[in-house]
Each structure stands twice: as C-alpha cells, then as structure tokens.
Amino acid sequence: MLLTAAMAIGMSGAAPREHQTATLEVTYRYEHALPQVDTIKYRSDEMLLQVAPDESRYFSIKTEFYDSLKASPGGSELINNMVMDALNKSGGIKTDSDGKILSITVNKDAMADVPRRGELVNVYKYPALNSMTVYYGVSGPDDILYTWDMPVDEIVWEPGDSTTYVLGYECQNAVADYHGRRWVAWYAPDIPASDGPWQLCGLPGLILSAESEGGEYRFTATAVNECKRQIKDMPGNHEIEKCDRKDFRRLEADVTANPGKGYGVVATNAAKIYHDLIETDYK
Amino acid sequence: MLMRAGLLTAVLLAIAGMSAPAQTSLTGLVVDTDGGAAVAGASARLVDAAGKIKRFANTKADGVFRLPVPAGSDSMTVQVAKMGYAVAEFPVSGLNLSDTLRVTLHTQAIQLREVGVRASRIRENGDTVTYSVGQFARKQDTSIGDVMNRMPGIEVDDGGKVKYQGADINKFYVEGTDLAGGKYGTITKGLAADNVKSVEVLENYQPMQVLRGLSFSDRAAINLRLKKKSRAKVMLSGSAGGGWGDNTGGLYGGDIFMMTVKGGVQNITKAELNNRGRSLGGMSGFYGSEGGERLDAYTSIGAIGGSGNSRFGRSASVSTSTLWKNSRGGEWRVQADYAYNHLWADRSNTTTYYLENGNRVILENRHGESRGHTGSVSANYELNEKRYYLANTLTANLSWSDTHLDITGTLPNSQRLTTPDHEIVNRLKLIRRFGERHIVTFNSVNQWLLRPEHLYVAVDGGESHADDRRYGSDVRQQAFFTDERASYGFIIGRAVVTAEAGVSGFMRHLDTDIWGNPGIDVPDASNDMGTDYFRLYARPKVEINLRRISFNFSVPVSYYHYWFGGALANRNEVFVSPRLTGQWKPDSRHTVNFSASANRSPAGLHNILCHDVLGDYRTFNAGADDYYSSRGQSVSAGWNWRNPRRGWFADAGLSQSWNQSRQGMAQTVVGDYVINSYMAQPSSSESTQLYFNISNSIDCIGATVRLRASAARGSGTMFSQGEKVDRSYTDFSLVPSLDMRFLPWLNGDYSFSFSRNMMHLSGMSRTHIDAYVHDFSLTATPGRWRFTVSGSHSRDQVEPHRYVNRLDLNGRVAFRFNKRVEFILNASNLLDKREYVLRSFNGLTSSESVSYLRGRELIFSIRISR
C-alpha cells in the first residue's frame, strides 16, 4: 500500500502543497543560443517570477497558458481545432477530391497565434528552508517532468564594483561559477528580494539581468510589478519522475543531439552541438 | 616561575593578536516587529559611502546572518532589508562587532517605480541604449530618419548618415541584419517611422565576432527593431504629385520605397524622380573603405552652383539591395544604384584676390548646367563567425558628367567639361582565430581607375569677333592599384600583439594636352608621364585591454620606390608614422578617447607635373617640380557622457595638429589669369579644433533640447606673387535648438545658428563674416488634418556693417483619408523670394555670390503606405 501510494505520487501530478501569495511579479526575456547553430542565434521565451515572502515560482508564461488550457474541459479539442484552422487558412493542408489529407505543411506565420509550449521548466524556491525544487521536461511524446531538490545557498557570488541601469533601477554586478558556467548578474538593491530568474538567487537585491559567459544564456527583466496573486501548482496532469540533476542533464544532452529519438527516429549521426546546456557539469 | 608563566602567556596572547585576521564578522538576528518572529530571507549588506554593496549575507530560517566586516569599514553602513519591510541601517562605527546585533524590521508597503507600466522614452541596459520610436515620433514624420534626428545623442544629416555622440556609426542593422551595407541612407530616408518599434544603439560595437573581446571599438552601431506587423510583411510606401511654379512652370515628383526583412531573402528598393532641382542618388557608402587610391581631377570649372531652391532641373534615381542568407550563416548582398541628374543654376560672383600691390577683382555672371549619370554595382559575401571572418566585395562605380558654364563679365566665355570617372575594385578580408591566442588576417585590394577629362573653352572677343578664342584641355589618367597584406596576432594576457606586413603597387599614367590659344604663353602644353610606386611596409601593433582602459600603439614603417617616367629622377623613400590611441571608461557614464600621432606623408603624385595643366578658363596648375613630402603631428582628446535614464547626452573634443612641408603653395596672377604652383619653400601650418554638444530629452513635456558649439583656428603660410604671406583664421559657431510637443495636437521646433569666420593676412587688416539663421516649424494636427508652417530667417554679412536679411516661408496642409492614404498640398517660397546673397573666404580670396532662386511653387500629392 505504501509502495502503491508512493508510485501514485511519483506517477501523476506534483505533491500538492500550501503556497504563499506573491507580492511581486517579474517578467523576464529568456534567450538561449540554438545548440546546433555555430553562431549565436537565440531562441527566446517570456518567463515569469512570482515572489512571495518565503517562496517564489519561476515558469514559462506560454507553457503555463498551454498546460492550463489543455487541462481545462474541452481544452485539448480547442487547441486541435485552432491548429487545423490555422493550417487550413494558410493552405497548409492539401487534400484530394475525397477530402483525404495528402500533405500538411506548417506555415510559421499562420501558426503564430496557436497556443504552444515554451520552455519546460518550473523552479520553486523556499529560501527559509534553504531549498529549491526544480522541474524540467524534454521535448518528446511523453508528458514527463523530471524533478530534484537543491540547496538555495549553493551559489557563491563575488560582488563587483560596476553599476548600470535596468528598467530604471540602479544595479550592481556580481559574478559566480555555478554548475559549470560563469554567470554575471546585475541586481537591484532597491528591490530587496534575494531572488532572480531560474535557479539564480542569493544576492542582496532582485536579479534583473544575468548572462552566462560567452552570452549563450541570458535573462533580462522586462517588467517589475506589484501584485497579490496566489502562487500555484503547475497546471496539467504531468507524470513526475524524481531523478538526479546530472542524470537529467545527460538525458537532455542526448535528446538535443538526437531530437527524433523520443519519437522513435534515430539519426545515423548525432547532430553537432555548438552550444552546451545551461548546466555543463554533467559530463 | 609564576611570573615567567604569566609573561609567556602575555607574549603568546600578543602574538595571537598580531596574527589574528584583519576581517571579522558581524552576527545579527533579524526579527519581525509583530510578535518578534525570526525573519528568514532578509539580506544584510555592508554598504560604502558611495552606496555600493561590498559584502552581503542572507538570514536563514532562524533569522541569523553572519556578515563579513573587513578592517577599515568604519565609514560604511550595515543595512538589513527584505521586501515588505522598511530598510534598517546602522553605521559600522557605532557597532560592537563582538555583540549580536538585534534588528527589528517594520512592515512597509512595497514602493516600486512605474517601469513596468510606462516605459520611458530612453532605456539602457549595459552597452545598449534603446529609444522608443512611438514616443519620439510626430505625425508629420515621413521617415525613421526624421524621428531619429529628434533623439538626443543621435544626429541624422540630409543624406541619411547617422552620428551617435558626435562620431559616425560603424554598422546599421535592421532586426540584426546589415541589409544596406554602407548605403543605409536609403533606409533612414525611406523607411516609414510607424514600421519601427525602437532604435537600439550598441555602444563600443565590434562588428567582427572574431575580434570581440580583443579589439576595442569606440564606435556605436544602430539596430532598428521593427513592429511585429512589419516584420511579417513587405513594407511599401510611395507618393506621386504634380503642381505649378511661378518661374518654373509644370512640376512633378514621386517616389516608391519597398523593404522586406522576412525569410532568407531580404530586399530594399527605392526609386524617385522630380523636376524641382533636387539632385538624387550618387550615394556612396557611409562606412570608410579600407585601402585604395584615388585619381583627383585636374580640371574643374566649379560646380554649377546652387543648392536647395536655387537649383532647377530634373532627376531620377533607383537603388536596390538584396541579401541572401545561406544555411552556414553566410550572407550574399548585391546592390545596384543608378541616378540621372540634369540640373542648372544661375549665379553672380564677385571674387577678390588679396594682393599687396592692390586687390584684383573678377566679376562673373554664371549660368551652369550639368547632365550626369552615376551607376554603381557591387556584390558582397560575408561570413561572420566567432572564429572566422570572411568578406569579399567587388564594386564597379561608373559616372559620366557633362557640365556647361556660360560666363559674362570680366572674362566672358563659355566652358564645357566632360568628366567620366570609373573604378572597379575588389576588397577581400579574411580573419581566422586559432585556439584562444592566435589570429591570422589577410587583406587584399585590387583596383582599376580611369578618369579622362575634356575641357572646351570659347572666349567671346567682342563685336568684331576678331579676338574670339577657342582653346581647351584633354587629360587622361589611368591607374591600377594592388595591396596585399597579412598579419599575425597573438594574445598574451590582456594584450594583443600584431605583426602586419604587406606589399602594394600603384601604376598611373597621365596624358595632358592644352590646345588652342588660351590667351597667355604656355611654354609646353602637354604631359605624357607615368608615376608609379612599389611599397613594402610593416606595421607592428600592440593593443592592451584592461578593465577600464584600452591602448592601441602602432608604428607603421613604409619603404617606397618611385618611378616618374623621366619627369623626375626615380627615388626611394622611407616613412615612419607612430600612432597611439586609447580609451578610458571611468564608469558606465563617461568615456574618454585620446590619440597622438606623428607622421611623414608621401607627396601627392597628382602634383608632380612636367608642364602646366589647364584648370579652368583662367587658371593653370603648374604643379610641383620636385618630390615634396610633408610632416605632421597631431594630438586629440574626446569625452562623452550619457545618462539615458534622465535623457542626457553630451560630447566634446579638442584636437591640435601641425604640418610642415618643404613646399609652399603659390598663387601668381598674370593679368586676368591665375597660376597655381608649388615652390621649394619651407612652409608650415597648424590648426586647433574644439567642439561641444549637449542634448536632453525631457520626457514629461515631450521635448528635446540641443546645443552645438564649435570653434576652429589655424595659421599657415602661402605664397602670393612670389612673396610669402602669413594667413590665420578663426571660426566660431553656436547652434541651440528645441523640439517640443506643446499640446497633444500642437508641436514645433526651432533652432538658431550663429557663425563668425575671421581671416587675417599679413600686411592687411583683419576681416570677418557673420551669419545668423533662425529655422522654425509649427505643426497642428486636429483630427485627420495636419497644418504646418515652416521657414527660416537668415542675416548674412556682405560688407562690414552691411547685412542682407532673407525670410523664407513654406506651408503644408495634409489630410489623412485612412490608415494608408494621405493627401498633401505643399506650398514653398510663399514670399516669392528670387535672390540669395552669400559671402565666403577661401585661401587668399573672398567671394560674394548672388544665387537666383525658384519662385513660389504649389504641389499636390498623394502618399500611400502599406
């Protein structure tokens, strides 16, 4: 019975817990270099950090909307209908005289307004408990989120002397080596929240901008607003699998080099990867 | 024994004290004022007098922090802060670091700035300054260049060329792509402002990825961010119109602009035509091209004169630029431009030559007319990667120009000058980085130049025509230039050491011939000579990039071997030209640039002539009879400061240069004729230039204010009638301007310009010319209508204590039919002014000219955009 209960918790949905009310919301533009292009060409997503007194949550706005819509009654059907409408309007679906589909061409402009997932990441931080819980997914047919816990104070920042302005806030810089990358962060002492995008935190001010050395990964705040909004669990019915952080990164590296693997398509040669993962200490 | 133990203990304690660490920790307990519960996640900071955080620590679940406090921190402050609480502060000098500091935090509502709600007009993030186009644009703006000219720190000239903080930009991107190459004026003057969301300035921009982090750049790049709707479509706009002018008759004009930036193929195309005397095309690249020679003309009858509304004629131009990106990240760009201009202007000139034995005055009434075709085609491939850079550009520039000048007055004559000017050039640049420390660069330039000139002069000898004369000049120059060089650079710590070496060759042939009877004896009227050189050179360079300061020191050394085809003896020359430049950035707001150089420059081969060449109907150029190099030294410093958050931009610069030559420029007047030559006389000159610009964007009233000031002075020697003449000059100018939105439906701009040019020649009294100009415009935009009144008032000095005033007034009424269509009625020169007077100094002469203007004109046009 205990094993069944444990499996049930592990297999469907995250463990429900009591969440705090966020008083601050920060929107970030997250940009990362496409791994298979040898110059730096960014893919970007819009991320949200909700900050409560002793808790915060970081996630993708696009993924949140998509998962919420899909989890609501009729949501999946609505998404499918929107996809078909967009393809039809752009002439992407070719049928024969009997209406049988002969080919489907995806037109990027036509699909622009169809909901789809962004980054598959959620980070819940609990500074009072010196703990953060991280959820990550990889692209593929299975809706699995991999999770692990880490201490919040693992990052050791070296304060710098430079200042700049981000969103009108005077920011000071700090540098840290974290999980294989060197990060430069600009934090605003005027916003005394020891938090920031993704897993970055621990500075005496909110991190408004952070970039890994070489520019392959960067976060830039685009808005900081007061709010009164309950932090929530991740929407949707994901399968949750506990694992080791480095094991996940190895899996992610494999999927990045062989994107079709999850769909049963194995390429003869793995793609050449020019830009490594956001954490590189898994090797 | 006890005493010894006590003494030993005391000594041990003293040693322990001496070796104790200089840093201690402050332990603190942070509690909430309500109930005294421990506060987790609060940050304790050690802050210096400038407000910078030097150390920090966070409280855990128990509310405890341990903050390192180094020795010498007495002037600092300990702050404890958390969201939702007021900040608690304690001066370190008042703390006992061995005690636990109990901090009680009091709740306080969060106070954030409204940055998420309303973005300011200008934002900065590190080295990027972003201007919001929507907040600077006005309804009367037709192109993005009009809006950019209103942004503080940015200037856009009439040709569309952009400067940031007083310096030319080094790249112009649209959505990260360099679509126009160096000819981005097509975009600044053609792209409608409502397609653009923001203008980003990328300061200290290094366009070649392979050099980033190694070679500092003091220039900025511009990147236009388009609105989402514009990225996805073909941007199209155009206008067509017709009208009538009082002294010009029927008028017409139109333009079309098209740009697409989506997908792997991107294109800009612009075409325009008019018959309002506005010359078109001839757009050269705004970025300086590395390497190459040029052939200067020997013959010049002067431009036809006039500008703006003192020119008449018709013009047409078309230019297109297409860019393809391949899967490797490389870019192909093909550009083609063509322009046709048929222009004419009328002017009266009074030119005074200042001579010791009495001034010589020449009166002329000029009618100038020119027809010209200019065409340019270029193909460019560029691959810009982190470890590899390749760029090859093949360009052909072809132009034909035919100018007529009819002169009545002191020396009535008619001149016709035909000047084709052709160039084909290929430039290759290859840079490769090996490992982390080695860079190899290869550059190659190959250039072919052709410049023939044909001058025909007809002088009217009076009623009997007995003294009619026909004469002229034929000149042909053809040259080939090649330059191949390679460099190897290696990185040692923060320094990059580069050794560059190369060879170049220049082969030029010159044929000149004066035919007919020019009116004075010309000893030998032809040249048939070659002037070639072979050059071997090396340029060692060291570039050091420290945290806040960068230096660049180079010592180019060149060896020349010249062949003069018998005109002069062949010779060898060695030149050394050390140069030091640097940049210092004390903080994120200030930048200081400085440079110093000394050089010995080769003589211009253009001036080496065996015999005279006819310059125009009464001017001969005798050239130099020997090889004269010159020496120069210069120092300069520039400063710029910006505070984009408050909308402030300022820059200033000072430069001083000296030049010494073994030759002096001489001017001899024989009757009505002038002979320019170079004499073997040491001569020297020096000049100082100073400028200061400051601008501010005042968000709350939607205004931009600017002040530009400049001063220049100099002195030198010239030769007139065989006698040495010392010449000095001083020029000032001051230009304040204001652009303001008075009400949501009413905006205007005003600028005032004052300039003074002073000249002094030895043995003569000092003379000066003042000019004052006021420019203004006022636009009201009630509903779909737009009413604009604009004009200028100028006051030019023509004699001491005598000024000429001129007022120009123009009007415009526009009606926006819908989002895409606008009707415009334009009226220019409402006061129907027909003349404009201008006075200027040039060397040992001054001239007063009266230009004849286009009269009142009315044009109706339709503008359509998509």
Chai-1 contact restraints between the chains, C-beta under 6 A:
chainA,res_idxA,chainB,res_idxB,connection_type,confidence,min_distance_angstrom,max_distance_angstrom,comment,restraint_id
A,T39,B,G329,contact,1.0,0.0,6.0,A-B,restraint_1
A,T39,B,E385,contact,1.0,0.0,6.0,A-B,restraint_2
A,D109,B,A232,contact,1.0,0.0,6.0,A-B,restraint_3
A,P127,B,G41,contact,1.0,0.0,6.0,A-B,restraint_4
A,A128,B,A40,contact,1.0,0.0,6.0,A-B,restraint_5
A,A128,B,G41,contact,1.0,0.0,6.0,A-B,restraint_6
A,A128,B,A61,contact,1.0,0.0,6.0,A-B,restraint_7
A,P159,B,I53,contact,1.0,0.0,6.0,A-B,restraint_8
A,T164,B,G126,contact,1.0,0.0,6.0,A-B,restraint_9
A,T164,B,S588,contact,1.0,0.0,6.0,A-B,restraint_10
A,Y165,B,E124,contact,1.0,0.0,6.0,A-B,restraint_11
A,Y165,B,R645,contact,1.0,0.0,6.0,A-B,restraint_12
A,V166,B,N125,contact,1.0,0.0,6.0,A-B,restraint_13
A,L167,B,V115,contact,1.0,0.0,6.0,A-B,restraint_14
A,G168,B,R113,contact,1.0,0.0,6.0,A-B,restraint_15
A,G168,B,V115,contact,1.0,0.0,6.0,A-B,restraint_16
A,G168,B,R645,contact,1.0,0.0,6.0,A-B,restraint_17
A,Q172,B,I53,contact,1.0,0.0,6.0,A-B,restraint_18
A,P192,B,A81,contact,1.0,0.0,6.0,A-B,restraint_19
A,P192,B,K82,contact,1.0,0.0,6.0,A-B,restraint_20
A,P192,B,M83,contact,1.0,0.0,6.0,A-B,restraint_21
A,A193,B,M83,contact,1.0,0.0,6.0,A-B,restraint_22
A,S194,B,G41,contact,1.0,0.0,6.0,A-B,restraint_23
A,S194,B,S43,contact,1.0,0.0,6.0,A-B,restraint_24
A,S194,B,N58,contact,1.0,0.0,6.0,A-B,restraint_25
A,P204,B,S43,contact,1.0,0.0,6.0,A-B,restraint_26
A,P204,B,R45,contact,1.0,0.0,6.0,A-B,restraint_27
A,P204,B,I53,contact,1.0,0.0,6.0,A-B,restraint_28
A,P204,B,F56,contact,1.0,0.0,6.0,A-B,restraint_29
A,A223,B,G116,contact,1.0,0.0,6.0,A-B,restraint_30
A,V224,B,L112,contact,1.0,0.0,6.0,A-B,restraint_31
A,V224,B,G116,contact,1.0,0.0,6.0,A-B,restraint_32
A,N225,B,G116,contact,1.0,0.0,6.0,A-B,restraint_33
A,E226,B,I110,contact,1.0,0.0,6.0,A-B,restraint_34
A,E226,B,L112,contact,1.0,0.0,6.0,A-B,restraint_35
